[in-house]
Amino acid sequence: MDPMHIKSEDPTAVFLRLNEKFAANFTTQMASPSADLSKIELFARGVSAIGVIQQGNPACTATQKEISTIFDEIFADLTTSVYLAACALDKPAQMVLRRALELGVAIAFLWEQPQTFWGWKQCDQDLVFTDMLEQLRSESVRSFFAALNPAILDNPLFDFSEARALYRALSNTVHGKIAQFESQLQNRFSASESDWRSHLSQVGRVEALLYQLWFNAFPDLRVKLQAAMPQLARLI
Amino acid sequence: MTQDLDHEEDLLQAARCEDLLYSQIKELSVLGPFEEAVIITLKKPGAHLLEGARGVGKSMLLRLAEIDMDSEFKGTRKLAVYTNFKTSTLLEGVRAGERDGFQIWVNAKLLQSLHDKLESLDLISRSGNADPYQRIFGISSVEKTRTFLQEKIFSLQKLTNATDKNAVVQEIGTDFLDRVRDTGFLVEVVKAVMKDFRIERLVFLFDEAAHTFIPSQQEIFFEIFKMLHGGEIAVKAAVYPSVTSYGRNFEVGQDAMVVSMDRFEPGEHGRVANRQLFRGIIDKRIPASGSLRKEIFSHGELLDLCIDLSTGNPRGFLHLLNRALENGFSERAITLATQEFVDQELLPYHSNLAKRLPKYSSHVRVGLDLLRNYIVPEIRSKNQQQTKSGYQAAFFTIPRGASPNLKLALDILCYSGVLVNKGTVKIAGRQTGQRYMVNMALLATEKAFASPKLSDAIRAISLTDYREFSAGDAQIETYLLDLSESADHCQKCPALLPPNAKFCPQCGAPVEVRSIISGLLDEPVSALSISDRLKRRVEPHFAKVGNVVQATREEIMQIPYIKEVRSRMIKNAADEFISG
């Protein structure tokens, strides 16, 4: 029969079939539980708990309480990133992960800059990752945080090189590099053990980096998080 | 620069296991064959009592057993539940209605520890709005809702401070109190949890319970211990020698096996092993590079001297080393540090036992007087006699049939670390006697050795050369007479009251109970076992031990230069002070 005349599927049916394919990928990845996944999921939940802690802090200003709502968004991003990767939707997973990293850094950046927050929130101003890093890395900002937390007197606020490296790798996905196009891969959109592990590792790195930043920026946070989430107490 | 040094020294100053974070305990621990064997025993089925003086490392080994079992849990389904009972002295005399507050508190604390462990291993989670999956995605991440006891625990502890205790009892609920008081109920709950979570063995690791110095609490505790243990539930407890009262129904050796923590041998072989272990401890606690490491390890012979003077006690070693470093880490500095350690820590701790053990206050005082004014001078005389061998003595013996009062006084000295009980040996007249070793630091400060060079003197110590005292020694008799004269007498008749008596053996009148805790809480912060530098920082803000006990860690962290690590050390020191 002439292939040009095969009856077209209803789009709904096509998408349902796509869903079956990605669900099958997901089931394959979940079949062998990973210790990395447990840890990553726990830390993701921790992000949400941090948001609750910060919002409940009586010393926080009204603006800082608004900024604290970002934590829940980061939790959602981390979770959906892992979910998408399990479905073998690697590129969307990495895009969402980049967002989590950016928002995580933004929390520390905006915390003592209410005017910048309101510009971002209501005046459609953008947060530029490299600019945020630059500012957080500046001597004046470092001195400010060190005054709040003497433990970071001789140490950077967090690993800036790692932040840049991660952001760059994830940005390559967002902006598209032809060498990495999913559509050109042999095992495209199929469950791959190595891709899955690689993504989990990347999520782990983002979480570790953000936790480092937040613990340094908010000195009492670690103790409060240990109390709020005993599951994390032994890992942080 | 001061802050750098402060920060570098933080781990050196964290001499208690409780001062360390969970992740630090494994990182900083140094295990020899002895320690590894103890940990294996703690993880096994059975009831065991881990016996040793303060500072020898009991808590560390309990926590290490717990950490091992936590990491293996997913595969083995064997759960370790560590419970620390410090601050139980706060419940002294507290009653919840007609019920003893302590018993209820113990059972509730066990359930709380179990709950906390399930939560820390992520076997249970918070539900409702506290569940982010519920809040954000509209799905639940918890299997079922179960109410646990957390708020009830705090209510029980509120009893200690409440002015209107009846109101608190009402709040807790009499039904709950009746159930929690029943250890049978506790066992049922534990078994149900084990079934629910497919736990094959549950090991309770009890710390700081049996030496709370309130005898009625100790007896209740061991009844609970005995009822809990059995089947898939194993129970281990850290106990102190001599001052633990097991009650009538608990038989040591039958109901639980003793695992002794005494592994210190002052002979050449033992000293070498000890040095290796203690050097390992330091190696892990100081930065890999920097002035502190250079200062300590470039003076190896001084480090070894500190180790030897600590008499095999890791906590004593860290305290001694910290003081020596403050004084400049030279031979003179160590001599000074040893003097300070004895004068400001070792002996004051022992003397303070008179407050925590009012019934034994005479034994505390007379025991120390006997040691310093008679036994040590006799050892000194012996050491100064010219002998061909040149051996030095650090031991003395008392015959087996000696006065129980004498034995108790010496045992209390063992508890506080002034003496170490080294078991039974042969003595003159084909008899056997109990051999005690005097704390090396005390012998050094009392100038009990012939040679002024301490390292030479310690090297010359003989295990078999000891000063023997006879049962009828006249000098010892005078001290024992002093003991009976200062013993408690009945208020109603002139009869002598045995230590710990609740009723007069002659007329049956009840013995007046004196509160221990109020005296302890009123002590100044300078009495705590923390560095002088920390005391100076804390005192202007919290003058008394009670103030520190009542304060939260966040409040203590408001003090300049006191953050997570040091606030933990300060709280632990205060808790230890009132708990023993």
Interface residues (C-beta under 8 A of the other chain):
Chain A: S38 L42 R45 S48 A49 V52 D72 F75 A76 T79 P150 A151 L153 D154 P219 D220 R222 V223 P230 Q231 A233 R234 L235
Chain B: Q3 D4 H7 Y22 S23 D70 D116 E119 S120 L121 D122 S125 A130 P132 Y133 R135 I136 F137 R553 E554 M557 Y561 K563 E564
